[in-house]
Amino acid sequence: MKKENVTVICFGEVLWDVLPDKRIPGGAPMNVAYHLHKLGVNAQVVSCVGSDEAGVALIHFLEGIGLPTQHIQVRTDLPTSEVLARIDAHNEVTYEIVYPVAWDKISYDPELGRITSHADAFVFGSLSSRNADSRDTLLNMLEHARYRVFDVNLRAPHYSVDTLTSLLKRTDLVKMNASELLHIAGLYSSTCKTESDCVALLSSEFDIQEVLITKGSTGATYHSPMYRYDYPAYKTNVADTIGSGDSFLAAFLSMKLMEEPMELVLDHAVAMGAFITSQNGGCPPYSKAELNHFIWKKKLASSNPFLKG
């Protein structure tokens, strides 16, 4: 019998992505929670904002989309995070991330341990561990987590080898892109040149059971001790790539935690990534019906070369 009533805790940064013409809610943990919620998963965000206008607006946004906000802490001594996002001619995004901000000081309390111990998965990243306060809270929560999902998000200079090592040692599934895989494996061995070698190193060095690699326009790969599964990407017109990896992870978890077959899990994940890439921003409004229609159209187009997706 497949699992129902899945709960996922997402820990880390919530912020405003400031684009040339607007600002939009962002932060990988919030993006993942947004899409999990859209897919029917009980998602909760643990983070911190300032007591400023930007923080109030973020909390109102979360409330407006139906995400609980009782674990969004508020600080008076630090501002809400705003990140300058630049989109290049190839629709790739770079970020200028201010330090320090409110989510650098997420405080731990026993209630966070309690909700983490009852969740089906705990999602965390590398960016929110750049400061000792939030890092200590994260490590405390990881002690309570049943299924620990490390969503790697390398943003120089906001990480260190020591911190990455500490987090990898506490990981069940790690999700990263292909360049992050090579970079991280290269921190521990100069001989890792292939994907298989890098995955084998992470598995043996840190006892990581699952490695999920996003590959943009070429799809994604899932590694476990039992098998490797490669899945092609859905072709789509790219609006921007903001949040596409976050939506991919949300779709992956929404299906995997309900114990669906891996082929279906990956199909849903790459479809979601393509769907969000075809729209503006990491958290565009949509319904499950719209996502399913997008998938249906893409499958129909791929089976009939005379139809355009």
WOPETA-V405135 format. One record per backbone hydrogen bond with DSSP energy under -1.0 kcal/mol. NH is the residue of the N-H (numbers start at 1). CO is the residue of the C=O. If there is no record, write none. Layout:
BEGIN
nh->NH co->CO
nh->NH co->CO
END
This chain:
BEGIN
nh->8 co->42
nh->9 co->121
nh->10 co->44
nh->11 co->123
nh->12 co->46
nh->15 co->26
nh->16 co->81
nh->17 co->24
nh->18 co->83
nh->19 co->22
nh->24 co->17
nh->26 co->15
nh->31 co->27
nh->32 co->28
nh->33 co->29
nh->34 co->30
nh->35 co->31
nh->36 co->32
nh->37 co->33
nh->38 co->34
nh->39 co->35
nh->40 co->37
nh->41 co->36
nh->42 co->6
nh->43 co->41
nh->44 co->8
nh->46 co->10
nh->47 co->71
nh->49 co->73
nh->51 co->75
nh->56 co->52
nh->57 co->53
nh->58 co->54
nh->59 co->55
nh->60 co->56
nh->61 co->57
nh->62 co->58
nh->63 co->59
nh->64 co->60
nh->65 co->61
nh->66 co->63
nh->67 co->62
nh->72 co->69
nh->73 co->47
nh->75 co->49
nh->83 co->16
nh->84 co->96
nh->85 co->18
nh->86 co->94
nh->88 co->92
nh->91 co->88
nh->94 co->86
nh->96 co->84
nh->102 co->79
nh->104 co->101
nh->105 co->102
nh->112 co->109
nh->113 co->109
nh->114 co->110
nh->115 co->111
nh->116 co->112
nh->117 co->113
nh->118 co->114
nh->120 co->7
nh->121 co->7
nh->122 co->147
nh->123 co->9
nh->124 co->149
nh->129 co->126
nh->130 co->127
nh->134 co->104
nh->135 co->131
nh->136 co->132
nh->137 co->133
nh->138 co->134
nh->139 co->135
nh->140 co->136
nh->141 co->137
nh->142 co->138
nh->143 co->139
nh->144 co->141
nh->149 co->122
nh->150 co->173
nh->151 co->124
nh->152 co->150
nh->152 co->175
nh->158 co->155
nh->164 co->160
nh->165 co->161
nh->166 co->162
nh->167 co->163
nh->168 co->164
nh->169 co->165
nh->170 co->167
nh->171 co->168
nh->172 co->148
nh->173 co->148
nh->174 co->210
nh->175 co->150
nh->176 co->212
nh->178 co->214
nh->181 co->177
nh->182 co->178
nh->183 co->179
nh->184 co->180
nh->185 co->181
nh->186 co->182
nh->187 co->184
nh->188 co->185
nh->189 co->185
nh->198 co->194
nh->199 co->195
nh->200 co->196
nh->201 co->197
nh->202 co->198
nh->203 co->199
nh->204 co->200
nh->205 co->201
nh->206 co->202
nh->207 co->203
nh->210 co->172
nh->211 co->223
nh->212 co->174
nh->213 co->221
nh->214 co->176
nh->215 co->219
nh->218 co->215
nh->219 co->216
nh->220 co->231
nh->221 co->213
nh->222 co->229
nh->223 co->211
nh->224 co->227
nh->229 co->222
nh->231 co->220
nh->239 co->277
nh->240 co->277
nh->241 co->91
nh->244 co->241
nh->247 co->243
nh->248 co->244
nh->249 co->245
nh->250 co->246
nh->251 co->247
nh->252 co->248
nh->253 co->249
nh->254 co->250
nh->255 co->251
nh->256 co->252
nh->257 co->253
nh->259 co->256
nh->260 co->255
nh->265 co->261
nh->266 co->262
nh->267 co->263
nh->268 co->264
nh->269 co->265
nh->270 co->266
nh->271 co->267
nh->272 co->268
nh->273 co->269
nh->274 co->270
nh->275 co->271
nh->276 co->272
nh->277 co->273
nh->278 co->274
nh->279 co->276
nh->291 co->287
nh->292 co->288
nh->293 co->289
nh->294 co->290
nh->295 co->291
nh->296 co->292
nh->297 co->293
nh->298 co->294
nh->299 co->295
nh->300 co->296
nh->301 co->297
nh->302 co->298
nh->303 co->299
nh->307 co->304
END
